[in-house]
Every structure is written in structure tokens, then in C-alpha cells.
Amino acid sequence: MIPGSFDYHRPATVQEAARLVASLGEDARVVAGGHSLIPMMKLRMAAPAHLIDLQGVEGLAGIAVSGGEVRIGAMTTQHMLIEDAALAQAAPLVREAALQIADPQVRYMGTIGGNLANGDPGNDMPGLMQCLDAAFTLVGPEGARQVRAREFYFGAYDTARAEDEILSEIAFSGHAGAGYAYEKQKRKIGDYATAAAAVLLRMEGGRCAAASVAMTNLADRPIFSQAAADALVGSPLDAAALDAAVAAMQGDIAPGADTRGPVEFKRHVAGVMLRRAVARAASRA
Ligand code: FAD
């Protein structure tokens, strides 16, 4: 299908982009890599009268790692996340997850900002950022504010971002020395997750000293499972702890039946992903 007609805007600064979004109102949408929005426009599920292209906005793309802290501009592509050596060292979980998104063609265009702002529960970056306890910077007509990833998602395509705000930056602490894993089950290469688990953990004296767990595509939003993490902490990550973590996670997710399978199947796959992610993270801790 062919999208409806629209006016095209190409601002040079994030402030100019925010002013355009505010003045054009609900008829306007920003476009980043276009790999979620353009398909929706082609299907006429979105028909913005104005497209505000962020590709020409200065300073929105790039990765900075300093003192173990990571800052990523919203227009940074998934390919850039994979290629950045400093990011791979400070937060290897990001590279591991980005490599499992779609295929190289999509990753050359798709941005971390678009993936996070979209609010699609199938996207991989939102759960990942909840696991990392990232903070998002939103720029609007009144200036900038920060929202934590764990408080950003309300439901499918429903987030804490106001319509006149632009996501400009993502920040989180690196996890050097922690065990990490992103486990994703999908029907085929290029597909969204049937279920995915992001896990970070630290070990001390053979016991889990800290853990973070987030699940993808198992509810209408990414699920940060504090209960699953609590079940791991203090344990030697034995079978009983894994069973308890999976049971706790099952209490937090709410998958729906769709073309990826019935609810029971998704719950089963979610458990398998979490067990695998904890085991692999532990092997790296
Ligand atoms: P766009 O499509 O340009 O924008 C998406 C939405 O976010 C729009 O509503 C736009 O207005 C808004 N937006 C974009 N940037 C900003 C910003 N900075 N501030 C505020 N709002 C903004 N994703 C996965 O996570 N996992 C997958 O397995 C996966 N598989 C895919 C397979 C295919 C075949 C395709 C086409 C896409 C797939 N995707 C997948 C989605 C892909 O990663 C998208 O590129 C990404 O989700 C959106 O990023 P984008 O830069 O293309 O955003």
C-alpha cells in the first residue's frame, strides 16, 4: 500500500523539532528510522498530515561512555549500538540484544529512540532499558525532563511521553563485571519475540548478590519483574531459586494469544527464556 499524503519537515535542532511538534499538534509525527512508522503509514494504520524528520537534527546520534556511565542519543541506530567498542565493553547486554533485532537492513535504519518511543510491546529495547534501569530525556516546549524506563510504559503505544515531547537521550550505568544475557525466542530471523528475557546479575561468594529481570512481548508493555529478581538474590542460583524466579515472573506477565501462539505456550517459552538467561548470565558473572 501507499501512505497518505503528508507535508515533510526537516528541522536542524531538537528545539526546532519540538516547536514544530507543538505547533502542528496531533496531526504531526516525528520520523526517525521510519521502520515502524512507515509500515504503519503504508497500512493506513497511521496517517499523519505532517512528518517531522529527525535525521537532520544535530547532536541526536552518538554514544558517549565516561566513568562507567553511558549516554546514547535517540537517533543512534541499532547498527551503531552493535559496532561501538566502548559500549560493548561498558554494557555488553545492549550489543547482545541489538544483534537479535530484525535483520541488518532494519538495524541500519532503526534507531534506539524510535524503538523506545514507539511503545510497541514487541520491541526489544524497552525491556532491555528497564533491566538496565535507564533514564530517558524528553524535550518539549517547556524544556527537558527525565523519566525512568521502568515508569515510561503504560500500555501498548501508551507511554509517559507527551505528544509534544521528543525523546532525545537514553542514559544508564554500565554493568562491567556483572553477568548478563538477552535470550529471545522468535519464529524466524527478523521476527519479533515470542518471548524474551533480559537478565543482569552479580555474584558474591557463590550467591547472587544483585539481580535485574525484564521480559519482552509478554504483556501490553515491557515487564520489569522485581519479584523474579528478588527470588534470585541471596540464592546460589540453584534449581529451587530458578523455579521461584520463574513462578514470580509468571505472576507479573500477562501474555495474550495471537499468531505467535496461545497463552500457555507463551508462558512456557517465557519460563524457558528466563531460565536460559539466568544460566548464561551466571556463567559470565
Ligand atoms: P520510526 O519508525 O521512525 O518511529 C516509530 C515511532 O516512534 C513513531 O511513532 C515516531 O513518531 C516515534 N519516534 C521515533 N523517534 C522518536 C523520538 N526520538 N522521540 C519521540 N518519538 C519518536 N524491533 C525490535 O525491537 N525487534 C525486532 O525483532 C524487530 N523486528 C523488525 C522486523 C521488521 C521487518 C521491521 C520493519 C521492523 C522491526 N523492528 C523490530 C522495529 C525496528 O527496530 C524499528 O526500526 C524500531 O522499532 C523503530 O525505530 P525507528 O527509528 O525506525 O522509528
Residues whose N, C-alpha, C, O or C-beta is under 5 A from the ligand:
A	BS01	FAD	R29 V30 V31 A32 G33 G34 H35 S36 L37 I38 A74 Q100 I101 A102 V106 M109 G110 T111 G113 G114 N115 A117 N118 G122 N123 D124 M125 E165 I166 L167 G190 D191 Y192 A193
